Structures are given as C-alpha cells and as structure tokens.
Amino acid sequence: MTHRLQGLSRLVHRRARRGFSMIDVLVSMAVIALLMGLLLPSLAIVRETARRVVCASNVRQIGLGLAMYGDDFREFLPPTAYLHVATGPKWEQMMVLRMTPLEGPTYQTNSAYWDGLGMLFWHDYLNAPRIFYCPSHKGEHPYERYTSVLNRNANPLNADIVGNYQYRGVGPNGSNRLWRIEPSFSALATDGLRSVDDFSHRTGANVLRADLSLFWYSDTGGLMTANFERMGAASSGDERSNAVYDAWEILDGGSAASSGDPGN
C-alpha cells in the first residue's frame, strides 16, 4: 500500500512539473485576443459617451456665460467681427476666440483682439479655457495647441486662438439680443461646423438653443454629412460660408423636431 501511494505521489509530481504546453499557451492567447476584440469596441463607445457628456457640460456652461453677458450688456450677445465683413458674414470663421491685429477687427479690448465666444473668457464669465474645447476633437485645434497663449499674462498679440465650438452670434430673425431671438429653439452654439474635422463627434453634435436649453442632434439622416461633402468640394470662401449657414438651418430643423415644434 505504501509503495502504491509513493508511486501515485511521484506521478502527480511529474505532471505538476510539466507545466503548460505550447498548445495551452496558444489557446490562452487566442481566448485573450477574442475577448479583447469583443471588449475594445465597447470600451471605445463608453469613452466617446463620456466625452459627449463633458462636451455637453461645456456647451451648457457657454450658455450660462452668454446669459451672464446678456444680463450685463442689455441682452446683447458677445459681438463678432465676422458678422460685419464688407463682403458678407464669414460664418465659417466664427470658431475664432481671438484674432491677430492683421485681420483688422472692428473693436479692441485692452490690446487683445477677442471675438465672439472669446469675449466670455476675456470678461471672466468663463475663465477655464478648457470649456471652449471638446474632448472628442480630432482636428487641427486641440486645447494643447493653445495652452501657452491662453495665459493672459503671456499672450502675444500675433497669436490666433481657435476654439472647438461654432458661434452663430445672431438669430435667424436677425436679432443679436439673446431674449429677442425668434424662434427660441434656434441653434446658437454647437460643435464646429466649418469642416468634417471640426465636427468633433462625427455622428451628431451638442447644440445650444437660443432659449439656453441643450439638445443632441443625431445626424441619422446624413444631412450634416452631405453638407460637409459640399464644403469639401467648395471652390471659394463664400461657398464654404454659405454651407456653414445651411448647417445652422439643419440644426434649427433638428432642434424644432426635438422640442416637439414643427420643423422648418
């Protein structure tokens, strides 16, 4: 009996020392690769959802900044030089937060040429510069590009600053007073519209209405996608500017539908 137990013990010991075979390792690696293939798309969706939430918070804070600015400036929206160009509004440029003197702005504030939504930063309504940058942005204007020049004490005058959010500056009825814009569901600020790279979320956009409510525009019909293709094929600045204006009208229609109002 003792010899039999000793033999069994030696057999178990030999098998324990044998370890994993190459087949065992390959099977384990295949299982891990399969699990990673299944999980990575889900993780990407979770990350993008989190970024959309941060972006929505940024747009909501921009709305609060516009409301505070309006309270202090007789309901007026922050001015933008791009609405008063001799050749007509440059809708596509209204992501600029600050421009260089070479562009010839129509006003000057303490030697710094802030414009549009940038006025909210300069006047300390929104003093955290990251608010103007979407975490999903994959284009040419990430926050990191402007970190140094967003320090007011080190701002060189020859540095443009471009944000990630498009500003309208005026309602479709021509009013630049916040509470006089009609219809109230009109889009007032959103993710960048001047190129497909500026449209940070690809499948849609966070949109601020003139009544300061927020909604998610989902481009399920491909209207915005088709408009970006039109921009890409445009041969002049006027054509690109007109395409951006048409994008605002697309968002107005989506905003009306999401609020239960009849679309345009």
KAWOHU-V304236 format. One record per backbone hydrogen bond with DSSP energy under -0.5 kcal/mol. NH is the residue of the N-H (numbers start at 1). CO is the residue of the C=O. If there is no record, write none. Layout:
nh: (NH NH)
co: (CO CO)
This chain:
nh: (5 6 7 8 9 10 11 12 13 14 15 16 17 18 19 19 25 26 27 28 29 30 31 32 33 34 35 36 37 38 39 40 41 42 43 44 45 46 47 48 49 50 51 52 53 54 55 56 57 58 59 60 61 62 63 64 65 66 67 68 69 70 71 72 73 75 76 77 83 84 88 90 91 93 94 95 96 97 98 99 103 104 109 112 114 115 116 118 119 120 121 122 123 124 125 126 129 131 132 133 137 138 145 146 147 150 151 152 154 155 156 159 160 161 163 164 166 167 168 171 174 178 178 180 181 186 188 189 190 191 192 192 198 199 200 201 202 203 205 207 208 209 209 210 211 212 215 217 217 218 219 219 220 222 226 227 228 229 230 231 232 233 234 234 240 241 242 243 244 245 246 247 248 249 250 251 252 253 254 255 256 257 258 259 260 261)
co: (1 2 3 4 5 6 7 8 9 10 11 12 13 14 15 16 21 22 23 24 25 26 27 28 29 30 31 32 33 34 35 36 37 38 39 40 41 42 43 44 45 46 47 48 49 50 51 52 53 54 55 56 57 58 59 60 61 62 63 64 65 66 67 68 69 70 73 176 80 81 85 82 89 90 91 93 93 161 161 113 100 101 112 109 112 97 79 115 116 117 117 118 119 121 120 120 127 128 129 130 134 197 142 143 144 146 148 150 151 152 154 156 158 98 95 132 190 94 188 175 171 75 176 177 178 183 208 208 166 206 164 198 195 195 198 204 199 201 217 215 189 207 213 186 184 209 207 205 215 216 203 217 218 219 222 223 224 225 226 227 228 229 230 231 236 237 238 239 240 241 242 243 244 245 246 247 248 249 250 251 252 253 254 255 257 256)
